[in-house]
Amino acid sequence: MRLLIVEDEKRLAVSLAKGLRAEGFAVDVVHDGLEGLHRAGEGVYDLVVLDIMLPGMNGYRVCAALRAAGHDVPILMLTAKDGEYDEAEGLDTGADDYLTKPFSYVVLVARVKALLRRRGSSGASPVLRIGGLGVDTAAHRVFRDGTEVALTAKEFAVLEQLAVRAGEVVGKPEILEHVWDFAYDGDPNIIEVYISALRRKLGASAIQTVRGAGYRLVAS
């Protein structure tokens, strides 16, 4: 399952992402409320961990905007504040649960898993469609014009990161963090090997190189 962490305390965000990945989740991290709203609004996440005190747009407004737009993704709100008013305000904007800092990591994981269980089968990741390409993020299967394309686990992970942001430029650091973990200290050009393999299997025009910026998955 795919989680989005929206947290401006970068050390905390990195720590949470590392722990949740160790639990088997795919995790993306952003540090700004507006970016969090944009990413969560793409509809590809099974759960959002959302801090309240954020630059750009606070967590209350992000949560309210997602609910107003019809997104029912489970939201676990985090805050350094304490008190019944803060909790009530968070839940009134549409949050599903609330956790006050400092919190136990064990408790966070338990809350995340409980929210995902509560959502049940409706929390399954969607099939992402980009032109004739279909990426089933739940079953880890890829189809090109109705024909299944066999990919390795790493190839799929790279493609998935491009697919959830189809049409946008995704940089090498973002792909490395998502696929190889933030602590990877090998050659970042390893990504080029997987991009080349994906182009051979999906068509050379499916993935564009944006020089100096990254890669873009496009309909072809």
C-alpha positions, -999 to +999 in steps of 0.1 A: +000+000+000+011+035-007+013+062+019+019+100+017+036+118+046+031+156+047+055+168+073+078+199+074+101+185+101+124+168+076+143+146+101+110+133+115+096+128+080+126+108+069+125+087+101+088+080+096+093+071+060+122+048+067+102+030+094+070+026+074+090+013+044+104-013+067+068-023+075+063-029+038+046+003+027+055+024-003+060+059+011+063+094-005+072+125+015+065+162+009+072+191+033+046+217+022+009+219+026+001+230-010+023+202-024+007+178+000-028+188-013-017+184-049-001+150-043-030+136-021-055+149-047-040+126-074-060+098-057-032+072-057-026+070-019-041+046+005-035+068+035-021+103+043-001+112+074-007+149+076+010+174+100-011+204+110+016+231+112+028+233+076+041+260+053+020+270+024-013+256+037-019+242+072-031+206+077-067+217+086-071+234+053-055+206+033-078+180+050-109+202+044-100+208+008-095+171+001-129+162+017-146+191-002-132+176-035-146+142-026-114+124-017-121+098+010-085+087+016-079+080+053-061+109+070-040+106+102-033+141+115-001+149+135+004+180+156+027+194+183-004+211+199-024+194+226-060+198+238-095+188+230-101+219+208-073+210+184-084+174+182-120+184+176-110+209+149-089+182+131-117+157+132-143+183+121-123+190+089-126+153+080-096+136+096-100+100+105-076+099+135-054+123+154-019+119+171-002+144+193+036+149+192+057+134+207+042+100+199+054+065+200+063+051+166+047+018+176+014+037+182+017+055+149+021+022+130-008+007+149-030+037+140-020+035+104-027-002+101-061+002+119-072+029+095-062+008+065-081-022+079-111+000+085-111+011+050-110-025+038-111-034+002-121+001-008-085+011-001-071-009-029-048+012-052-063+020-086-051+010-120-033+040-134-039+046-171-016+066-193-027+063-229-025+026-239-005+018-207-022+004-176-003+001-143-020-020-117-004-008-085-021-034-064-013-065-084+020-052-097+010-059-133+015-037-164-004-038-197+004-022-230-025-020-254-042-049-235-011-071-236+007-078-203+043-067-201+066-086-178+087-063-155+112-070-128+103-057-093+127-027-096+115-019-131+079-019-119+089+003-089+105+029-112+076+029-136+051+032-108+069+063-095+066+079-130+030+067-134+016+083-103+029+116-116+023+110-153+030+141-174+052+156-147+090+156-145+103+132-118+139+138-108+165+111-101+166+119-064+129+113-060+131+080-079+161+069-058+143+078-025+112+059-035+127+028-051+161+024-034+154+042+000+167+075+011+200+060+025+211+046-009+247+059-016+254+040-048+257+054-083+225+075-091+230+066-128+216+032-120+182+047-128+193+051-164+197+014-167+161+008-156+148+036-178+164+020-208+149-013-199+115+002-196+118+019-229+127-014-246+096-030-231+071-001-233+083+018-264+110+044-267+086+073-267+068+063-235+094+079-212+109+113-221+142+125-207+141+162-196+178+171-196+191+182-162+157+176-145+146+140-148+120+118-166+084+122-178+060+094-185+036+103-214+007+088-233+020+072-264 
